[in-house]
Amino acid sequence: MASIVFRFPTVFPASPPSRWRSLCAELALYAGFYLVYLLTRGLVYEGDRQALANAETIISLESGLGFFFERPIQEWTLAHAPTLAVFFNWVYIATYWPVILAVALYLYLARPLLYVKYRTLIAVHLCLALLLFVVFPVAPPFKTGLLADTIQLYGPGFYGSESMAFFYNTNAAIPSLHFSWTCILAWLFLRECEGWYRYLGLGYPLLTLAAIVVTGNHYLVDALVGLASIGVAVGIISPMGRVTGRLRRREICSPVPFGNQPASVAHALGKEDESPQRPCTMSQPGGIWPHRGWRNVGARAGFMSSRRRAGSAGSGDSTSAPARDLR
């Protein structure tokens, strides 16, 4: 399924019908992933027995390595700062899907090439996570009885209730999508925002890490596996991005059929039986991830940041404007 995301347009067209088709394609992609997420729930192991056994394995692993800190952290919070527990409950809920969807909508409308890059990364990461959910289901810490479910204890009780359990996988603790996707967004903020405040994005995954531990929804290993799976997803996307870049360059550098040239050009060239080659000036790959090619494509499409545009304009380069646009 990961390859599906590469077949959607990387530059959204300007005409309203094409924009609507592109939007419908993206919504269909999200709906498809969510449907697969629900269908893979309990596909191999039914019930909670195997998930609880795997949770005990995770706890034993952390205890053996000396970093099973989830229980003392939650016990201290509930005993000395219950208000902080309520705060982390809302952090766990409000800083996940609302932030992700808001950023996705902004990128889709304002930075479509950047949207495709990060949407692809999250989609491939989700494919890896779904595989782990199927073959290695893990119950969250509060299901083991060692930790409390602070969301049900302090509210809002509707989140994670039995009536809501139909809409999500209750044994999908590892990897933590909460932590993984906030790390991806933190990387986005760090690379794309300008000014000192972009470093505030680094606090986003740290806040999420505290929330997933205090609320009893994830283990520390879940966060570590989430980080590792991001690296695997990048490793999968990198060669696919290079292939995409080569195909894009081949399309741009392909011969132009001579019949499409004006008659005056054919007469001036005096080679009516040959097909002149289209000049190719793309020296950088146009793949989605992780090379500089997507920056060049973004510059050609007009999505370069104002600071980079100012730097390009003031560089004093003697290259002609068309050549700079294609560079």
Sine and cosine of phi, psi and omega as CSV:
sin_phi,cos_phi,sin_psi,cos_psi,sin_omega,cos_omega
0.00,0.00,-0.39,0.92,-0.05,-1.00
-0.88,0.48,-0.54,0.84,-0.04,-1.00
-0.94,0.33,-0.29,0.96,-0.03,-1.00
-0.89,0.45,-0.60,0.80,-0.11,-0.99
-0.91,0.41,-0.33,0.94,-0.02,-1.00
-0.99,0.12,-0.13,0.99,-0.05,-1.00
-1.00,-0.07,-0.07,1.00,0.06,-1.00
-0.99,0.11,0.47,-0.88,-0.08,-1.00
-0.88,0.47,0.65,-0.76,0.00,-1.00
-1.00,-0.01,-0.27,0.96,0.13,-0.99
-0.77,-0.64,0.89,-0.46,-0.11,-0.99
-0.97,0.25,0.74,-0.67,-0.09,-1.00
-0.92,0.38,0.30,-0.95,-0.11,-0.99
-1.00,0.04,-0.44,0.90,-0.06,-1.00
-0.95,0.33,0.64,-0.77,-0.05,-1.00
-0.83,0.56,-0.71,0.71,0.03,-1.00
-0.86,0.51,-0.65,0.76,0.01,-1.00
-0.93,0.37,-0.58,0.81,0.06,-1.00
-0.89,0.45,-0.66,0.75,0.02,-1.00
-0.91,0.42,-0.64,0.77,0.05,-1.00
-0.90,0.44,-0.65,0.76,0.03,-1.00
-0.90,0.44,-0.68,0.73,0.02,-1.00
-0.89,0.45,-0.69,0.73,0.02,-1.00
-0.89,0.45,-0.61,0.79,0.03,-1.00
-0.90,0.44,-0.67,0.74,0.01,-1.00
-0.91,0.41,-0.69,0.73,0.01,-1.00
-0.90,0.44,-0.61,0.79,0.05,-1.00
-0.90,0.43,-0.60,0.80,0.04,-1.00
-0.89,0.45,-0.72,0.69,0.01,-1.00
-0.90,0.44,-0.70,0.71,0.00,-1.00
-0.88,0.47,-0.63,0.78,0.02,-1.00
-0.90,0.44,-0.68,0.73,0.03,-1.00
-0.90,0.44,-0.65,0.76,0.00,-1.00
-0.92,0.40,-0.62,0.79,0.03,-1.00
-0.90,0.44,-0.69,0.73,0.04,-1.00
-0.90,0.44,-0.63,0.78,0.04,-1.00
-0.84,0.54,-0.68,0.74,0.00,-1.00
-0.96,0.29,-0.62,0.78,-0.05,-1.00
-0.94,0.34,-0.47,0.88,0.00,-1.00
-0.99,0.15,-0.12,0.99,0.01,-1.00
-0.93,0.36,0.86,-0.50,-0.02,-1.00
0.93,0.37,0.36,0.93,-0.05,-1.00
-0.93,0.38,-0.62,0.79,-0.01,-1.00
-0.97,-0.25,-0.72,0.70,-0.03,-1.00
-0.89,-0.45,0.86,-0.51,0.03,-1.00
-1.00,-0.03,0.54,-0.84,0.03,-1.00
0.97,0.23,-0.21,-0.98,-0.09,-1.00
-0.97,-0.24,-0.04,1.00,-0.14,-0.99
-0.88,0.48,-0.80,0.60,-0.02,-1.00
-0.92,0.39,-0.59,0.80,0.01,-1.00
-0.90,0.43,-0.64,0.77,0.05,-1.00
-0.93,0.36,-0.61,0.80,0.06,-1.00
-0.90,0.44,-0.66,0.75,0.05,-1.00
-0.92,0.38,-0.56,0.83,0.06,-1.00
-0.90,0.44,-0.65,0.76,0.06,-1.00
-0.89,0.46,-0.57,0.82,0.06,-1.00
-0.90,0.43,-0.67,0.74,0.02,-1.00
-0.90,0.44,-0.68,0.73,0.00,-1.00
-0.90,0.44,-0.67,0.74,0.03,-1.00
-0.90,0.43,-0.62,0.79,0.03,-1.00
-0.90,0.44,-0.73,0.68,0.01,-1.00
-0.91,0.42,-0.65,0.76,0.01,-1.00
-0.91,0.42,-0.64,0.77,0.01,-1.00
-0.92,0.40,-0.55,0.84,0.02,-1.00
-1.00,0.05,-0.12,0.99,0.10,-0.99
0.99,0.12,0.45,0.89,0.05,-1.00
-0.70,-0.72,0.60,0.80,0.15,-0.99
-0.99,0.11,0.98,0.18,-0.08,-1.00
-0.99,-0.14,-0.07,1.00,-0.11,-0.99
-0.87,0.49,-0.72,0.70,-0.05,-1.00
-0.92,0.39,-0.77,0.64,0.03,-1.00
-0.89,0.45,-0.55,0.84,0.03,-1.00
-0.90,0.43,-0.71,0.70,0.00,-1.00
-0.93,0.36,-0.64,0.77,0.00,-1.00
-0.89,0.46,-0.66,0.75,0.03,-1.00
-0.90,0.43,-0.67,0.75,-0.02,-1.00
-0.90,0.44,-0.71,0.70,-0.01,-1.00
-0.93,0.37,-0.52,0.85,-0.04,-1.00
-0.99,0.14,-0.58,0.81,-0.13,-0.99
-0.91,-0.41,-0.37,0.93,-0.06,-1.00
-0.56,-0.83,0.92,0.40,0.01,-1.00
-0.89,0.46,-0.47,0.88,0.06,-1.00
-0.89,0.45,-0.58,0.82,0.05,-1.00
-0.91,0.42,-0.57,0.82,0.06,-1.00
-0.89,0.45,-0.67,0.75,0.05,-1.00
-0.89,0.45,-0.66,0.75,0.03,-1.00
-0.86,0.51,-0.72,0.69,-0.01,-1.00
-0.93,0.36,-0.46,0.89,0.12,-0.99
-0.85,0.53,-0.72,0.69,-0.02,-1.00
-0.96,0.27,-0.52,0.85,0.11,-0.99
-0.88,0.47,-0.68,0.73,-0.01,-1.00
-0.87,0.49,-0.57,0.82,-0.06,-1.00
-1.00,0.02,-0.77,0.64,-0.21,-0.98
-0.99,0.16,-0.37,0.93,-0.05,-1.00
-0.99,-0.17,0.23,0.97,0.00,-1.00
-0.97,-0.25,-1.00,-0.08,-0.06,-1.00
-0.88,0.47,-0.67,0.74,0.02,-1.00
-0.84,0.55,-0.69,0.72,0.00,-1.00
-0.94,0.35,-0.71,0.71,-0.03,-1.00
-0.88,0.48,-0.72,0.69,-0.02,-1.00
-0.93,0.37,-0.60,0.80,0.03,-1.00
-0.91,0.42,-0.70,0.72,0.03,-1.00
-0.91,0.41,-0.64,0.76,0.01,-1.00
-0.89,0.46,-0.67,0.74,0.01,-1.00
-0.91,0.42,-0.68,0.74,0.02,-1.00
-0.89,0.46,-0.73,0.69,-0.01,-1.00
-0.90,0.43,-0.62,0.79,0.00,-1.00
-0.88,0.48,-0.64,0.77,-0.05,-1.00
-1.00,0.10,-0.62,0.78,-0.15,-0.99
-0.97,-0.25,-0.54,0.84,-0.05,-1.00
-0.72,-0.69,0.93,0.35,-0.14,-0.99
-0.88,0.48,-0.60,0.80,0.02,-1.00
-0.91,0.42,-0.65,0.76,0.04,-1.00
-0.93,0.38,-0.59,0.81,0.06,-1.00
-0.86,0.51,-0.72,0.70,-0.02,-1.00
-0.88,0.47,-0.65,0.76,-0.03,-1.00
-0.88,0.48,-0.77,0.64,-0.08,-1.00
-0.98,0.19,-0.52,0.85,0.11,-0.99
-0.88,0.47,-0.65,0.76,0.01,-1.00
-0.90,0.43,-0.68,0.73,0.01,-1.00
-0.88,0.48,-0.72,0.70,0.00,-1.00
-0.91,0.41,-0.61,0.79,-0.01,-1.00
-0.91,0.42,-0.71,0.71,0.02,-1.00
-0.91,0.41,-0.64,0.77,0.05,-1.00
-0.88,0.47,-0.63,0.77,0.03,-1.00
-0.90,0.43,-0.61,0.80,0.06,-1.00
-0.86,0.50,-0.68,0.73,0.05,-1.00
-0.90,0.43,-0.66,0.75,0.00,-1.00
-0.90,0.43,-0.66,0.75,0.01,-1.00
-0.88,0.48,-0.60,0.80,0.04,-1.00
-0.89,0.46,-0.68,0.73,0.03,-1.00
-0.93,0.37,-0.62,0.79,0.03,-1.00
-0.86,0.51,-0.57,0.82,-0.05,-1.00
-0.98,0.21,-0.76,0.65,-0.14,-0.99
-1.00,0.05,-0.36,0.93,-0.04,-1.00
-0.62,-0.79,0.94,0.35,0.03,-1.00
-0.93,0.37,0.65,-0.76,-0.02,-1.00
-0.75,-0.67,0.80,-0.61,0.05,-1.00
-0.97,0.26,0.58,-0.82,0.04,-1.00
-0.92,0.40,0.33,-0.94,-0.06,-1.00
-0.84,0.55,-0.59,0.81,-0.06,-1.00
-0.93,0.37,-0.33,0.94,0.05,-1.00
-0.97,0.25,-0.39,0.92,-0.01,-1.00
-0.98,0.21,-0.26,0.97,-0.04,-1.00
1.00,0.03,-0.11,0.99,0.03,-1.00
-0.99,0.17,-0.44,0.90,0.03,-1.00
-0.81,-0.59,0.35,-0.94,0.03,-1.00
-1.00,-0.06,0.40,-0.92,0.12,-0.99
-1.00,-0.03,1.00,-0.07,-0.12,-0.99
-0.92,0.40,-0.43,0.90,0.02,-1.00
-0.92,0.39,-0.66,0.75,0.07,-1.00
-0.97,0.26,-0.41,0.91,-0.03,-1.00
-0.98,0.20,-0.67,0.74,-0.07,-1.00
-0.91,-0.42,-0.14,0.99,0.00,-1.00
1.00,-0.03,0.27,-0.96,0.04,1.00
-0.97,0.25,0.83,-0.56,-0.15,-0.99
-0.92,0.39,-0.34,0.94,-0.02,-1.00
-0.93,0.38,-0.47,0.88,-0.05,-1.00
-0.98,0.18,0.84,-0.54,-0.01,-1.00
0.99,0.17,0.19,0.98,0.02,-1.00
-0.96,0.28,0.14,-0.99,-0.02,-1.00
-0.90,0.44,-0.56,0.83,0.02,-1.00
-0.94,0.35,-0.39,0.92,-0.01,-1.00
-1.00,-0.04,-0.20,0.98,-0.09,-1.00
-0.89,0.45,-0.36,0.93,0.02,-1.00
-0.91,0.42,-0.45,0.89,-0.15,-0.99
-1.00,-0.04,0.01,1.00,0.01,-1.00
-0.47,-0.88,0.19,-0.98,-0.01,-1.00
-1.00,-0.03,0.90,-0.44,-0.07,-1.00
-0.98,0.20,-0.17,0.99,0.00,-1.00
-0.86,-0.51,0.76,0.65,-0.01,-1.00
-0.82,-0.57,0.81,0.59,-0.07,-1.00
-0.97,0.22,-0.52,0.86,-0.11,-0.99
-0.84,-0.55,0.83,-0.56,0.01,1.00
-0.99,0.15,0.29,-0.96,0.03,-1.00
-0.98,0.18,0.94,-0.34,0.06,-1.00
-0.93,0.36,-0.54,0.84,0.07,-1.00
-0.80,0.60,-0.80,0.60,-0.08,-1.00
-0.96,0.28,-0.66,0.75,-0.06,-1.00
-0.88,0.48,-0.75,0.66,-0.09,-1.00
-0.96,0.29,-0.49,0.87,0.10,-0.99
-0.94,0.35,-0.50,0.86,0.10,-0.99
-0.91,0.41,-0.64,0.77,0.04,-1.00
-0.90,0.44,-0.67,0.74,0.03,-1.00
-0.93,0.37,-0.58,0.82,0.05,-1.00
-0.89,0.46,-0.64,0.77,0.06,-1.00
-0.91,0.42,-0.62,0.79,0.07,-1.00
-0.88,0.48,-0.75,0.66,-0.01,-1.00
-0.88,0.48,-0.66,0.75,-0.07,-1.00
-0.92,0.40,-0.61,0.79,-0.08,-1.00
-1.00,0.09,-0.55,0.83,-0.19,-0.98
-0.97,-0.24,-0.44,0.90,0.03,-1.00
-0.98,0.19,0.43,-0.90,-0.01,-1.00
-0.89,-0.45,0.53,-0.85,-0.01,-1.00
0.99,-0.13,0.17,-0.99,-0.07,-1.00
-0.91,0.41,-0.47,0.88,-0.10,-1.00
-0.94,0.35,-0.19,0.98,0.05,-1.00
-0.90,0.45,-0.42,0.91,0.02,-1.00
-0.95,0.30,-0.24,0.97,0.09,-1.00
-0.90,0.43,-0.40,0.92,0.04,-1.00
-0.89,0.46,-0.39,0.92,0.03,-1.00
-0.92,0.39,-0.44,0.90,0.03,-1.00
-0.96,0.27,-0.26,0.96,-0.03,-1.00
-0.89,0.45,-0.81,0.59,0.04,-1.00
-0.92,0.38,-0.50,0.87,0.03,-1.00
-0.92,0.39,-0.66,0.75,0.07,-1.00
-0.90,0.44,-0.65,0.76,0.02,-1.00
-0.91,0.41,-0.63,0.78,0.03,-1.00
-0.87,0.49,-0.70,0.72,0.04,-1.00
-0.89,0.45,-0.61,0.79,-0.04,-1.00
-0.93,0.38,-0.69,0.73,-0.05,-1.00
-0.93,0.36,-0.43,0.90,0.02,-1.00
-0.99,0.13,-0.74,0.67,-0.06,-1.00
-0.91,0.42,-0.61,0.79,-0.02,-1.00
-0.97,0.24,-0.16,0.99,0.02,-1.00
0.98,0.22,0.42,0.91,-0.05,-1.00
-0.99,-0.12,-0.36,0.93,-0.06,-1.00
-0.55,-0.84,0.37,-0.93,0.13,-0.99
-1.00,-0.08,0.27,-0.96,0.07,-1.00
-0.90,0.43,-0.55,0.83,0.05,-1.00
-0.87,0.49,-0.56,0.83,0.02,-1.00
-0.85,0.52,-0.66,0.75,0.02,-1.00
-0.93,0.38,-0.65,0.76,0.00,-1.00
-0.91,0.42,-0.68,0.73,0.04,-1.00
-0.91,0.41,-0.58,0.82,0.06,-1.00
-0.88,0.47,-0.68,0.74,0.05,-1.00
-0.90,0.44,-0.68,0.73,0.00,-1.00
-0.89,0.45,-0.63,0.78,-0.01,-1.00
-0.93,0.36,-0.46,0.89,0.12,-0.99
-0.89,0.45,-0.69,0.72,0.04,-1.00
-0.88,0.48,-0.65,0.76,0.04,-1.00
-0.90,0.43,-0.66,0.75,0.01,-1.00
-0.88,0.47,-0.66,0.75,0.05,-1.00
-0.89,0.45,-0.64,0.77,0.03,-1.00
-0.90,0.44,-0.51,0.86,0.05,-1.00
-0.96,0.27,-0.65,0.76,-0.10,-1.00
-0.96,0.28,-0.55,0.83,-0.11,-0.99
-0.82,0.58,-0.81,0.59,0.02,-1.00
-0.91,0.41,-0.54,0.84,0.03,-1.00
-0.92,0.39,-0.59,0.81,0.06,-1.00
-0.91,0.41,-0.62,0.79,0.03,-1.00
-0.92,0.40,-0.63,0.78,0.05,-1.00
-0.90,0.44,-0.67,0.74,0.05,-1.00
-0.87,0.50,-0.65,0.76,0.01,-1.00
-0.90,0.43,-0.67,0.75,0.02,-1.00
-0.90,0.43,-0.65,0.76,0.03,-1.00
-0.90,0.43,-0.61,0.79,0.00,-1.00
-0.93,0.37,-0.64,0.76,0.04,-1.00
-0.92,0.40,-0.62,0.78,0.01,-1.00
-0.89,0.46,-0.61,0.79,0.03,-1.00
-0.92,0.39,-0.65,0.76,-0.02,-1.00
-0.94,0.33,-0.58,0.82,-0.07,-1.00
-1.00,-0.03,0.10,0.99,-0.06,-1.00
-0.94,0.33,0.43,-0.90,0.01,-1.00
-0.89,0.45,0.58,-0.81,0.07,-1.00
-1.00,-0.04,0.83,-0.56,0.03,-1.00
-0.81,0.58,0.74,-0.67,-0.10,-0.99
-0.90,0.43,-0.46,0.89,-0.02,-1.00
-0.92,0.40,-0.31,0.95,0.02,-1.00
-1.00,0.09,-0.11,0.99,0.00,-1.00
-1.00,0.09,0.50,-0.87,0.07,-1.00
-0.88,0.48,0.45,-0.89,-0.02,-1.00
-0.88,0.47,-0.56,0.83,0.00,-1.00
-0.89,0.45,-0.59,0.81,0.02,-1.00
-0.93,0.37,-0.67,0.74,0.02,-1.00
-0.89,0.46,-0.66,0.75,-0.01,-1.00
-0.93,0.38,-0.64,0.77,-0.03,-1.00
-0.93,0.37,-0.61,0.79,0.00,-1.00
-0.96,0.27,-0.47,0.89,-0.02,-1.00
0.91,0.41,0.41,0.91,-0.01,-1.00
-0.74,-0.67,0.93,0.38,-0.10,-1.00
-0.94,0.34,-0.26,0.97,-0.03,-1.00
-0.98,-0.20,0.13,0.99,-0.01,-1.00
-0.87,-0.49,0.35,-0.94,0.02,-1.00
-0.95,-0.32,0.94,-0.34,0.00,-1.00
-0.89,0.45,0.58,-0.82,0.00,-1.00
-0.99,0.14,0.68,-0.73,0.09,-1.00
-0.96,0.29,0.76,-0.64,-0.01,-1.00
-0.88,0.47,0.69,-0.72,-0.01,-1.00
-0.91,-0.41,0.87,-0.50,-0.01,-1.00
-0.86,-0.50,0.17,0.99,0.00,-1.00
-0.99,0.16,0.94,-0.33,0.01,-1.00
-0.99,-0.17,-0.24,0.97,-0.02,-1.00
-0.94,-0.35,0.53,-0.85,0.04,-1.00
-0.91,0.40,0.53,-0.85,-0.01,-1.00
-0.97,-0.24,0.41,0.91,-0.04,-1.00
-0.94,0.35,0.18,-0.98,-0.05,-1.00
-0.99,0.17,-0.59,0.81,-0.15,-0.99
-0.50,-0.86,0.56,-0.83,-0.20,0.98
-0.94,-0.34,0.28,0.96,-0.15,-0.99
-0.98,0.19,0.02,-1.00,-0.06,-1.00
-0.97,0.23,-0.05,1.00,-0.06,-1.00
-0.88,0.48,-0.61,0.80,-0.02,-1.00
-0.92,0.39,-0.47,0.88,0.08,-1.00
-0.92,0.40,-0.66,0.75,0.01,-1.00
-0.91,0.43,-0.67,0.74,0.05,-1.00
-0.89,0.46,-0.66,0.75,0.03,-1.00
-0.89,0.46,-0.61,0.79,0.03,-1.00
-0.90,0.43,-0.66,0.75,0.01,-1.00
-0.91,0.41,-0.57,0.82,-0.03,-1.00
-0.99,0.14,-0.09,1.00,0.05,-1.00
1.00,0.00,0.37,0.93,-0.05,-1.00
-0.95,-0.30,0.31,0.95,0.05,-1.00
-0.96,0.29,0.58,-0.82,0.01,-1.00
-0.91,0.41,0.35,-0.94,-0.04,-1.00
-0.88,0.48,-0.60,0.80,0.00,-1.00
-0.91,0.40,-0.66,0.75,0.01,-1.00
-0.94,0.35,-0.59,0.81,0.06,-1.00
-0.89,0.45,-0.67,0.74,0.01,-1.00
-0.90,0.43,-0.63,0.77,0.02,-1.00
-0.91,0.41,-0.62,0.79,0.02,-1.00
-0.93,0.36,-0.62,0.79,-0.02,-1.00
-0.94,0.34,-0.55,0.84,-0.06,-1.00
-0.99,-0.10,0.17,0.98,-0.06,-1.00
-0.97,0.24,-0.31,0.95,0.02,-1.00
0.96,0.27,0.34,0.94,0.00,-1.00
-0.93,0.37,0.71,-0.71,-0.05,-1.00
-1.00,0.06,0.00,1.00,0.00,-1.00
-0.91,0.40,0.58,-0.81,-0.02,-1.00
-0.91,0.42,0.34,-0.94,-0.05,-1.00
-0.88,0.47,-0.70,0.71,0.04,-1.00
-0.87,0.49,-0.63,0.77,-0.01,-1.00
-0.91,0.41,-0.63,0.78,0.02,-1.00
-0.91,0.41,-0.60,0.80,-0.03,-1.00
-0.91,0.42,-0.53,0.85,-0.05,-1.00
-1.00,0.00,-0.10,1.00,-0.10,-0.99
-0.97,0.25,0.00,0.00,0.00,0.00
